[in-house]
Amino acid sequence: MKPDNMQRIRIDLLQPGVFVQLTGKWFSHPFVFNKFKIKNWNQIEILEKLGVKEVMWIPEKSDCWPREDTEKKSAEPELVSAREDDPYVALMWRIKKEQMEHLKQIHENLQQCTRNYDRVVKNVPQLMKKVMTGSKEAVASARETVGEMVNTFLGDSNAIVHLINIKEKDEGIYHHSLNVSVLAIMMGKKLKMTASEMYELGIAALFHDIGKNQIEKKILKKKPPLTKAEQSVIQRHPQYGVEILTKGGVRDPATLRAVADHHEHWNGTGYPSGMKGDQINKFARIIYMVDCYDNLCNNPDPGQKMTPYEALSFMYTKMKNHVDIELFSIFIRSMGIYPPGTVVALSNGEIGIVITINPNNPLKPSLLLYDSSIPREEALICEMEEHEDIAIEKSMHSEELPETVRTYLNATSSVTYFMEKGTNT
């Protein structure tokens, strides 16, 4: 992904303001990034001490041009043989090594989170099937699963929702149900619900679409437009869901109401009752909102699938009369301006995917960056808050990326979320 006008330049012609790209691997130098704007003469001196003779420079990202080449070098510059002899270079290497240790810890945390997700989602299909039979034991198991998620949020004030790297694309309904449950519980925490309320909200979210199991697959999978008779059948799934959960021993009125009403719209255009505003159970309002968001992000039709950034924008411009705008505002703040799963281009020329938001600064999320010189499982994680000089220039659709970059960032997969406990690192 090199700009057409990237040019090779000698180190002795650099000056502060010139944007450069190092040609070596990320592990071979003490700088935080392979691409950066030269800030001071110290950085140029460090490159010389490292034995670097040439770099690539990018004119459109530079504040100035390199110095004029007024004379030809008659001899190679003397190189310092020991990279860490200089105290300042040694300091940079120490900082870089600390960063690499921190990076290793982040990857371990993400891998643990993914393992936790895999363990939970693996149980969901069987759980759904058992609930369909009216199994009270299955509902109790579901409460344990939801309880684990609730306890993660309640037990750790720094717990966050982040992107999960999944490979399989089948059984999407189960990923969807878990996504909706995670996002609904996150909203419950933001709204300062009690643990009991969050449990019931999580159960309703997990089973919001269980009534669809009573509907023929050919109707569920049929692409619009549907006949009125087919629409009528699909619109019965909330009631079917209430009947299934009641048979399984769910008794909480708010939970059953949420399942019954999760397709009601704020402006009264929803179903089954056409209720408006505060007439709609708050759990149902939350579930409808996060259900819409996840369906937009994970539309089975690739041509209709939106990025998380696009999904929030679409909901705000086209659906704000359908959702409780106060709840939606909280949801936007919770997900960030660039929600997890959003592919972004940075001001330093890097491409990355948002894996977690930064609650304190929505413009500075944490990113997994593309770098072909680094194995994907060791990919550089950029915590943007630590880099004041780097900004997000734009969000991108995965189709804009070369296949190698899409695959590396896993930008072709489902947008899937789970909770990660906060860290003090």
N, C-alpha and C positions, 0 to 999 in steps of 0.2 A: 504494500500500500504506500508506494513512494510518490510524492508529487512529481509531475513531469519536469519541473524546473529545479529540482534538488541538485546541488552542485558540490563537487569536492573542493575543499579549501585547506591550505596549510595552516597549522596551528599558529605560526608567527604572524598571520594576517588577521587573526580574530581580535575582536574588541567587545566590551560590554554592549549588549543590545542585539547581538547576532544570535539567531536561533539555530542550534546545531543538533545533529543526530550522531551519536557514537555508533561505530560499526561493530564494536565488540559485543559480546554477550553481557547481559545485565550483571552476572556474577563476577565479571572480570574488572569492574571499576567501582570506585566508592560513591558514585553519584546515585541519587535516588531513582532517576529515570534515565533511559537511553536518549530521550529527546528533551531538550530544555533550552531556555534562553540564557545566554551568558549574563550573569549579574555583575560580576566584578573581575578585576585582573587576577585575583587570587585563583579563580576557577581555571583560567587559562594556564597559569603557572602550574597548577596541579596536573592538568593534562600533559604538560611538557614533562613533569617529573615522572609521570606514568609511562613515558616513552611513546605517547601518541604523536604521530607525525601529521596526520590528516583527519578531518572529520567531514561529514556532509553538512551543508548549510541550506536552510530553507528561506528564501527571500521574503515570501508573503507573510511569514510569521516573525520576521525580524524587525526591530526598531530602526536599524541602520544597516549599512552594507559593511563588509569587511574592509580593512585598510587596503590601500592601493599597493599592488606588488611593484614597487619601484626598483627593486634589484633582485637579481637571481641569486639564490643561495649557492655559494661555491662549495660548501661542505655540509654534511649532515650535522645537525645540532648534537652537542654532547648530551647523552642520556644518563639519567640517574639509574643505577643498577638496582638499588633496593627501593621498592615501592613505598615502604612504610618508614623510611629513614626520617622524612620530614615530619615534625610534630603535627602540623595541620592535616597532612595527608593521613597520618596515623589516626587522628581524631575522626576524620571522615570514614575511614575503614571501620573504626570501632562503632560508629553510629550505624553504618551499613550492616554490620554483623548483628547488632542489636535489632535492627529492622528485620533481618532475615529470621532471627529467633522469634520475633513477634509474629511474623508472617507464618511461620511453622505452627505457632499456637492457634492462630486464626483458622488455618486449614484443619487442624485437629478438631476445633470447636464445630466447624461447619460439617465435617465428616460425622461427628457424633450426632449432630442435629439431623443429618440425612439418615443415619441409622435408626434414630428414634422415629422418624417419619415412616421409613420403610416398615418398621415393626408395627406401627399403628395401622397404616393403610393396608397391610397384608391381612389384618383381621377384619377389616370393614366389610368385604364381600360376604364372608360367612356370617357376620353379625347381621347384615341386612336380610339374608335368607332366613335366619332363625327368627328374626322379628316378624317376618312375613307369616310365620306359622303361629304367631301369638305367644312366642316363648318369653316368659317373664325373666328367665335367666339371661337371655340375650339383651334385654333392656337394662338389666343390672350390669352386664358387662360393658354396655355402651356408656353407662354412667361412670364406670371406672375409667374408660378411655377419655371421656370428656373431663372427668375430674382431674386427670393427669394434666391436661392442657390448662385447665383453670388454675390449678395449683402452680404451674410454671409461671403464669402471669401474676398471680397474687403473691407468690413466694419470693419473687425477684423483681424489685422495682425497675431494674434495667432490662428486663426481658423484652425482646423485640421480635417482630415478624420478619423473616427473611426468605429469600428465594431458595428453593430446593432444586438440586440438579437431578432430575429423574430421566431415565432412559426409555422406559416403556410408554407406549401411547394408547394401549388398550385399557379397558375398564375405566374409561374417563368419568363415568357417572360417580364412581367412588372417589376419585381424585377431586371431583367437583364438590361432592358432599363434604369432604374433609376440608377443602379450601373454604367453603362457606362457613363451616363451623369455626375454623381458626379465626377468620376475619370477624365473625360475629362476636366471639369471645373477646377478641381484641377491643371491639367497640364497647363491650360490656365493661371492660376495665377502664376505658377512657371515660365512660359515663358514671364511673364509681358505683357500679352495681355491687350488691352483696355477693358472697360466694354462692349462696343458694340460687340467686337470680341468674348468675353466670352459668351455673350448672344447667338450669332449665333452658336458658337461651341456647346453650351449646347442644343440648339434646334436640331441641326443635330444629336447629340449623342442620345438624347431622342427618336428621330424618325428614327434612322439609319436602323432599321429592319421592319419598318411599311409596307413595300412592301410585306413581307411574308404573310400578311393577304389576299393577292390575290392568294396565292398558296394553293392547297389542303392539308388538315391536314395530310392525309395518306402519302403524299410524305415528308412533313416536319418531321414527326415522324419516318419515316422508318430508320432503322439502316443500316449503310454502309455494303457492297458496294452498291452504287446506279448505275442504268443504265445511259448511256450517255444522254438519253432523260430526265431522272429525274434530272440529274445534270444541264442540260441546263435550265430546268424549274426553279430550285432554283436560278441559276445564273442571272435570270431576276429580282429578287426582288429589287436590287438597283434602276433599272429603274422604276419599279412599284412605289417605294417609292418617287422618284422625281415627278412622275405624280400626286400622291396623294397630296403631299405637295404643288405643284404648284396650283392645284385646290383649295387648302385651303388658298391660298393667300401668301404663302412663296415666296419671290422674291429675297432674298439675294443670289448672285451667289456662294459665298463660301460655304454657307449652303447646297445648292442643289448639288454642286460639291462634297461636303463631303459625302453626302448620296449616290451619284452615284458611288463614287470611294472608298468606305470604305473596299472593298475587293481587292484592288490593293496591290501588294507586292513591296518592295524596289528593289528586284532583277528582277522585270518584269514578275514574274510567276503568278500574280494574274489575276482577271477579273473585269470588262468586257473588258478592252482595253489593258491589258498587259503593262501599263505604268511603267516607272522605276524612281527611285530616286526622284529628285526635280520636276519631271513632275507631281507628285502626290500632290494634294492639301494638305497643312499642316494639316487642320482639319481632312481630311480623314486618314492621317498617324497616327494622335493621336487616332482617333476612332478605327481604325483597331487594334492598339496596345492594348488599354484597353479592347476592345471587346474580343480579343484572351485571355487575362489574365483572364477575368471574366468567359469565357466559360471553361477554364481549371479548375478554382476553383469550378465551379458550374455545372460540367458535370452531366446530369441526370442519367448516369450510375455510381453507387457508385464505381464500380471497376476501372473506368477511372478518377474519381475525384481526383484532386491534392490539397495538402495544398497550401496556398499562397506562402510559401517559395519554395515549389517544382515547382510551376507554373513559378515563376521568373527564377529559375534555368533552367527549361526546355526551356523557351523562349530564354534564353541567349545561351544555348548550341545547340539547335535544330532549332531555328527560327531567329537567329540574322541576317540572310541574307534577311529575309522577312520584318523586321521592320527598321525604321530609327534609327540607333544605337545611334545617339546623343540624340534623344528624349527618347529612351529606357533607356539610362544612367540616364537621369533626372528623369524618372519614377521610376527607382530602388531607387534613392536617396530619392525621395518623399515618397515611400512606406516603406522604411527602409529595413534593412537586414532581419528582421523578420516582414513581413507585418501584419496588423491587421487580426486576424483570425488564426494565426499560434499558434499551441499548442507547448509549450516548457517545458523542464525539467530544473530546476535550480540547481545550485551547492549545495544548502542547502537541496536538496531533495524534494522541492515543485514542483507541477505541475500547470501550468497556461496557459491562453490563452491571446495573445496580443490583447489589445483593442485599443490602440493608439500608434503611433510611437513617438519617441523623435527626432525632427529635428536636435537638437544639438549633439545628441549622439545616432546613430542608434543601437548600441549594448545595449542600456539601455531604452527599451520601457516601457510603462505602461501595467501591467498585471492584469487580474482577476485570483485570486488563488483559487484552490480547497481546501476546509477545511470542512469536514463533520460536524464539531461542530458549524459551522456558517451558518445560513439560506442563500440560494442563493441570495436573494434580498439584503442581507447585506454583501455579499462576500468581502473578503479582497482585496483591490486594492493595488498592489505593484508598486510604481513609482521607478523603478530600479536605477535611477540616484541618489536617496537618500541613496543607499546601495552599497558602493564601494566594499564590500567583497562578494557580490553575483553576479554570472554571469550565463548566459544561457549556458548550457552544450550541448544541442542539440534540434532540432525541432522534433516533433513527429507527426505521423499520428493518427487520432482519433481511428483507429482500434487497436492501441497498448494499449489503455486505457480500464480499467474496465468500464462496463456500467454505474455504478453510477457516475464515474468521467466524462464520456462523456456527460451524461445528465446534470450534474451540470454546466459544462462549456459550454453547448449547442454546443458541438463540432460536433454534427451530422447534424446541420442545415446548411442552405445556408450561404455562406460568403457574407454578405450584408453591404454596407457602407453608411454613411451619414455624413454631416458636423456638427461639434460641435464648438460653439463659444469658443474662448480662455477664460481662467480664470486667475485671479491674485492670486488664492489661492495656 
